[in-house]
Structure formats: structure tokens, C-alpha cells
Amino acid sequence: MPRATAPIGEADLHTHSTVSDGTQPPAGLLAEAAGIGLGAIALTDHDSTAGWAEAAAAVPAAGVALIPGMELSTRDGWATVHVLGYLFDPADAELGRETARIRESRLGRAESIVRRIARDYELDWADVLAQASEGATIGRPHIADALVARGHAPDRSAAFDGILHPRNGYTVPHYAPDPVTGVRLIRAAGGVPVLAHPGTRDLVHLMDEPRLAELADAGLFGLEVDHPENREELKPRLRQLAARFGLAVTGSSDTHGAGKPNRLGQHRTPAEVVERIVAEGRGSEPVLP
């Protein structure tokens, strides 16, 4: 399919489907995007491209463009750092090996968390599997949903704030590469990397300038500044950092359907930034209506 020659329009560049921890199938996200007037969405399931084909097949009926993507898990010390990758080659061997390793570690981590929780609460692995679609990357959100189904929490957010909060000692980390490696992997696969929701914590925990400089040197394209979970008081600082390092600013919802309060399209990336991403992506093509 040829690259776009006319602007795609505004896009929500961070969405999750049932392939990872969202509650809508990929096709459902495209249909919802059509209803709110989005020009495009990026499907960015955790460490997986398994939803791309279904989403692409839904483009003609929805009339909404698809930017194939993924949210890559990375780790900076003890901190989890997510890197959004757009328009990379899904068959890239090195990136494929790394995401397979991450998914395997996620699964082992989830099983370990469930064993720990089961010492104190009624919960087993079958409860978690019941909350995930076939082939989904199982993680903490599915455990949260299982806790809700068991009556241990009123909703997913409460489960994360309660039983699944690190202070309670049930959670354990999973394997992930460091952020610089993640950015390089995406670029090597022809993709365009953006640092996801970098302002969700306080200023003390904001990524420092030397680390951000490393990411920029490795090929980071942008910062996801307009995100519902970024702290408002940190957004001006994030814009300053983006300007200093020549990074684009993106906006996204990070919708998970019913799994989070984030609403599709509540934050959007301007058409001109979307076009820059399309121009830089070399590993795969946007799917146009």
C-alpha cells in the first residue's frame, strides 16, 4: 500500500486491545475511532504485534487509518519505562527475540504474583486465564480483573492501588531491556520510538537530562506529553526538554477500554506530527482507508 500523500489527520497514538490488556478487540477500537472523528489510531499493545492484522482488516469499514505500533517494555534500574514504537518491521529478528523474551518473563512474573496473592486471598491461575482473551499477553491487569471478579476489589484501578501495589509485597519485576537498547531496537527495525507517559510521577522521578540525552542520541523521536496520567505541573518541563533535545511532542489516550478511565481520543497528536512519524517509519506502512 502506498504511503499517504495527504494528511491523515489527528491521531490517538497509544491504544490497547484484547491482544494485551485492553477490553476491546482491535477492530472495535477502529470502529470507536470512526465515531469520534479521529483520522487515525496507533495500535500499541504491550510487546506484541498480534493485533495488527485484525486492525488493518477493519480500516476500510471504519474509514480510519491505522498506524501499526507497540508499547515496548524497558527497565531503567528499578523503574519501568515504556517506549512506543511505530511503523517498525514486525518480522525484525532482534526485536522479535526481545519481545518474546519479555512476554515469557511477563507470564512467569504473573504466575509468581498469583502464587503470592493466593497465600492470603482466594485466587488461582484459572481465575486469571478467565480474564484474558486467547493469545493475550497476560500481565498484572488480568490479575487485577481476576481480583475484581473474586470480589477482592471493586475495579481494576482499586486492585492496582490496593493488593497489587508494590508496598504490599506481592508484585515482582519482569525482564526488560534498558530504555536506550529499546530505542535502538525500534530504530534498527525501521520504527519511530516515543517515550510513553514520562510525567506520571513527581519531578524527583522525572527522567534526568543526561539519560534523556542518551535516548535522543540513540534515536528517540518524541515525548508523549499530552497523556491523561502525566502530571499537569510536569507538562511544561516536558515540553522544555522536548525542545532542548529536538524531540516531537505527541498526545494519546492510552485507552484500555473498560480497564481504565482513559477515553479514546481524549488526547491527540496533531496531523503534522503524525505525518512526520509516517515519513520516518521505514519498517512497515500505515494502513489507509
Residue pairs with C-beta under 8 A, 6 or more apart in sequence:
1 285
1 287
1 288
2 285
3 278
3 285
3 286
4 65
4 275
4 278
4 286
4 288
7 39
7 271
7 272
7 274
7 275
8 39
8 40
8 65
8 271
8 274
8 275
8 278
8 286
8 288
9 38
9 39
9 40
9 65
9 271
9 274
10 38
10 39
10 40
10 268
10 269
10 270
10 271
10 274
11 38
11 39
11 40
11 41
11 42
11 65
11 67
11 268
11 269
11 271
11 274
12 33
12 38
12 40
12 41
12 42
12 251
12 252
12 253
12 255
12 264
12 265
12 267
12 268
12 269
13 41
13 42
13 44
13 67
13 69
13 84
13 86
13 194
13 224
13 250
13 251
13 252
13 269
13 274
13 277
14 42
14 44
14 71
14 84
14 196
14 224
14 227
14 252
14 253
14 254
14 255
15 22
15 29
15 41
15 42
15 43
15 44
15 252
15 253
15 254
15 255
15 264
16 22
16 44
16 45
16 46
16 71
16 254
16 255
16 256
16 257
16 259
17 24
17 25
17 26
17 28
17 29
17 43
17 45
17 51
17 55
18 24
18 25
18 26
18 51
18 133
18 136
19 26
19 45
19 48
19 50
19 51
19 133
19 135
19 136
19 137
20 45
20 46
20 47
20 48
20 71
20 136
20 137
20 139
21 46
21 136
21 137
21 139
21 141
21 142
21 256
21 259
22 29
22 45
22 255
22 256
22 257
22 259
23 256
23 257
23 258
23 259
24 32
24 257
25 51
25 54
25 133
26 43
26 51
26 52
26 54
26 55
26 58
27 54
27 55
27 57
27 58
27 62
28 257
29 41
29 43
29 55
29 255
29 264
30 41
30 55
30 58
30 59
30 61
30 62
30 64
30 66
31 58
31 61
31 62
32 264
33 40
33 41
33 62
33 64
33 264
33 265
34 62
34 63
34 64
36 264
36 265
37 265
38 64
38 264
38 265
38 268
39 64
39 65
39 271
39 274
40 64
40 65
40 66
40 67
40 274
40 286
41 64
41 65
41 66
41 67
41 264
42 66
42 67
42 68
42 69
42 84
42 86
42 252
43 51
43 52
43 55
43 66
43 67
43 68
43 69
44 69
44 70
44 71
44 84
44 85
45 51
45 70
45 71
45 137
46 70
46 71
46 73
46 106
46 137
46 139
47 70
47 71
47 72
47 73
47 99
47 102
47 103
47 106
47 137
48 70
48 99
48 103
48 137
49 68
49 70
49 90
50 135
52 66
52 68
52 90
55 66
55 68
55 287
56 66
56 68
56 287
58 66
59 65
59 66
59 287
59 288
59 289
60 289
62 289
63 289
64 289
65 286
65 287
65 288
65 289
66 286
66 287
67 86
67 87
67 274
67 277
67 278
67 286
68 86
68 87
68 90
68 284
68 286
68 287
69 84
69 85
69 86
69 87
70 84
70 85
70 88
70 99
71 82
71 83
71 84
71 85
71 196
72 82
72 83
72 84
72 85
72 99
72 102
72 182
72 185
72 186
72 193
73 80
73 82
73 102
73 106
73 174
73 176
74 80
74 81
74 82
74 83
74 176
74 177
74 178
74 179
74 181
74 182
75 81
75 173
75 175
75 176
75 177
75 178
75 179
76 178
76 179
76 207
76 211
78 173
79 205
80 173
80 176
81 179
81 182
81 195
81 196
81 207
82 195
82 196
82 197
83 179
83 182
83 183
83 186
83 193
83 194
83 195
83 196
84 193
84 194
84 195
84 196
84 224
84 252
85 186
85 189
85 191
85 192
85 193
85 194
86 191
86 192
86 193
86 194
86 277
86 281
87 190
87 191
87 192
87 277
87 278
87 280
87 281
87 282
87 283
87 284
87 285
87 286
88 95
88 186
88 189
88 190
88 191
88 192
88 281
88 283
88 284
89 95
89 189
89 190
89 191
89 283
89 284
90 96
90 283
90 284
92 185
92 188
92 189
92 190
92 283
94 185
94 188
94 189
95 185
95 186
95 188
95 189
98 177
98 185
101 175
102 174
102 175
102 176
103 137
105 174
105 175
105 176
106 137
106 138
106 139
106 174
107 138
108 174
109 139
109 172
109 173
109 174
110 128
110 138
110 139
110 140
110 142
110 143
111 125
112 172
113 140
113 143
113 164
113 170
113 171
113 172
114 123
114 124
114 125
114 127
114 128
114 143
114 146
116 169
116 170
116 172
117 123
117 143
117 147
117 163
117 170
118 124
121 147
121 150
121 152
121 163
122 150
122 152
123 143
123 146
123 147
123 150
123 152
127 146
127 149
127 150
128 138
128 142
128 143
128 146
129 138
130 146
130 149
131 142
131 145
131 146
131 149
132 138
132 142
136 142
140 160
140 164
140 171
141 156
141 256
141 259
143 159
143 164
144 153
144 156
144 159
144 160
144 164
145 156
145 159
145 259
147 153
147 159
147 163
147 164
148 154
148 155
148 156
148 158
148 159
152 159
152 163
153 159
153 162
153 163
156 259
156 260
157 260
157 261
162 168
163 170
164 170
164 171
165 171
176 182
177 185
179 195
179 211
179 215
180 214
180 215
180 218
182 193
183 193
183 215
183 218
183 219
183 220
184 218
184 219
186 192
186 193
186 219
187 193
187 218
187 219
189 283
190 281
190 282
190 283
190 284
191 281
191 282
191 283
192 221
192 277
192 280
192 281
193 219
193 220
193 221
194 220
194 221
194 222
194 223
194 224
194 248
194 250
195 207
195 215
195 220
195 222
195 223
195 224
196 224
196 227
196 254
197 224
197 227
197 229
197 230
197 254
198 206
198 207
198 223
198 224
198 225
198 230
198 238
199 206
199 225
199 227
199 230
199 231
199 234
199 235
199 237
199 238
200 227
200 229
200 230
200 231
201 231
202 231
202 234
203 233
203 234
203 237
206 234
206 237
206 238
207 215
209 241
209 244
212 220
212 241
212 245
213 245
216 245
216 246
216 247
220 245
220 247
221 247
221 248
221 276
221 277
221 280
222 242
222 247
222 248
222 249
222 250
222 273
223 238
223 241
223 242
223 247
223 248
223 249
223 250
224 230
224 250
224 251
224 252
225 235
225 238
225 239
225 242
225 249
225 250
225 251
226 235
226 249
226 250
226 251
226 252
226 267
226 268
226 269
227 251
227 252
227 253
227 254
227 267
228 253
228 254
228 261
228 262
228 266
228 267
229 254
229 262
230 238
238 249
239 249
241 247
242 248
242 249
248 273
248 276
248 277
249 273
250 269
250 273
251 267
251 268
251 269
251 270
252 267
252 268
252 269
253 262
253 263
253 264
253 265
253 266
253 267
254 260
254 262
255 262
255 263
255 264
256 262
278 286
